[in-house]
């Protein structure tokens, strides 16, 4: 019997952004203690497919390859920190990607190429789904930080992990490079 896998589609950041966001995650634990995801690497999540058969995703990725290759790389600007509210009980703090006409159109095209249904708010998570009390402890400090950085996304990285394996870690399944060329 073939196993099920979860897949995460993401944009990798520069090494400098990984370092800076990693530092933010580490410092956040000084204020709120250990939290889930504090050791995760900085990235921009695009799509999450759960409980998929590998042959279905392989076929999908094969069809996506030319579409993604035709897209140009994109330069993204980080402009401070913002947050999401989850059911008034939990919060997520993230480094915000500055919106522009160019980036909005690029993400719309990527969403179309992936046939993604959900809305994409491009961001880099610092703390995910933390209790409101922990959020206020951390936000009072983090909201004062002026963080601006630029990086270029050159590829769409697809990670995979086994769905029903306890403590399964993601590993790279494939990388699709943005080459700004039409592949026929």
N, C-alpha and C positions, 0 to 999 in steps of 0.2 A: 504494500500500500504506500502510495506516495504521500509525503508530508505536506502540510500547509506552511506557507511562509508569509511574513509581513514585509512590505516594501516601503521604503521612505525615499522620496525624490527630493533632492535638496541642491542648493547652490553652496559651494564651499567659499569661505572668506579667505582673505590674505592671512599669512602667518602673523602679521602684526595685529590684525583684528582678533584672531584666535587668542593671541597672548593677552591683549587688553581685556577682552570679554572674560577670559579665564581668570584674570586678576579680579575683575568685578565679582565673579561667581565666588571666588575664594574669600574676598572681603565681605561679601554678603553673609557668609556663614559666621563671621565674627558678630554680626548683629542678630541673626535669627537662628543660628545653629545649623547643623547639617540638614540638607533638604534634597529631595529627589532631583536628579539631573544636574547637580552641582559640578559633576566631573565631565559632563558632556562637552563636546567640542563645538565651538561657535559655528553656526551655519544658518542659512535661510531655508526653512522648510517650505516645500511647494505642494506636495501631495503625499498622502499616507494611504496605502492600500493594505488592508488587513485580511488575513486568512485566505490567501490566494494559492491556487495551484501553480507551481513553477512553469509548466508548459504554457499556461495562459499568459503569464507575464512575459515569458520569452517571446512569444508571438507579438505581444503588444510592443515590446521594446524594439523588436526587429522592424515593425511598421513605423515606429517613432524616429528611428535613427536618421533618415533623410530629412524629416521635418525639423528636427533639432539642429542638425548640421547646417541647414540653410539659414538659421538665425545667427545674428551677430553676437559677439560677447557684449556684456553690458557693464558699464561703470556705475557703481552705486555709492551714494553718499550717506553715511550715518550722521544723523543730526539729533543727538541727545537721547534721552530715555522717556518712554511712555509706558502705559500699562493697559491691560485688558481686565475686565471684571467678569468673574464666572459665578453666576447665581448669588451674588451679593455675599458669598461666604469665602470665596477664594479669588486670588489675583495673580496675574502674570506680569512681571516687569520685563521690558525688552528694550533693546537699542533700536531706535526707529530708522527706517530707510526713508530718506527724504523723497517725497513724491515729486515728480515732474512729468511733463507731457511725454517725454521720451521713455521714462521708466514705466509710467502707467500703460503706455501702448505696448511696450516690450513684455510686461507681465500679462497683459491681456492676450497677446499673441501666444505666449508660452502656455497659458491656461487653455487656449483654443487647441493648440497642438497636442496637448495631453488629454484633451476632452475632459478636463476637470470641471466638476460641478460647483464646488464650494468657492466662496469668495477668498481671494488671497490678499492678506495685508502683509506685505514684505517687512520682515523684522528678524532680529536675532535675539532669541530668548536669553534672559539672564537668570530669572527665577520663574519657574513654571508652577502654576496652581498652588500657591502658598496661602495659608490661612490669612484672613484680613488683618489680624493682630500683628502677624509677622510682617505683612506688607507695610503697615504704617511705621513700624520700627525702622525698616530699611528705606522706605520711600522718603522719609524726612531727611535722610542723608543723600541718597542717590539723585533726588530731583535737583539738587544744587550743582551737580557735576555737569560740566559742559563737555560733552564728548562728541568730537567731529572727526571723521576718518573717511577715506575713500578707498574702495577696492574694486577690482574688476572680476566678474564671474565669467570664466572661460569654458565652463562645462556644467552639465547637469549630472550629478552623481546619484546613482541609485544604490541604496543599501538594502540588505536582506537579512532577516533572522527567522529562525524556526518559530512558528506560532505557539505551539504547545510545549516547547522546551523551557522549563523553569530557568530564569536568569539568562536567557539567550541574549547574546550581544549581536549588534548589527555588524556586518562586514560588507565590503564593497562588492556589489553584484555587477555593475557596469558603469561606465562613464561615457557620456555623449557630449562631444565637444561642439561648442558654438563656433562655426567657421565662416559664417556669412557667405555661404555658397549654395547654389541650387544644385541638389543632387538628383539627377534623373535616372 
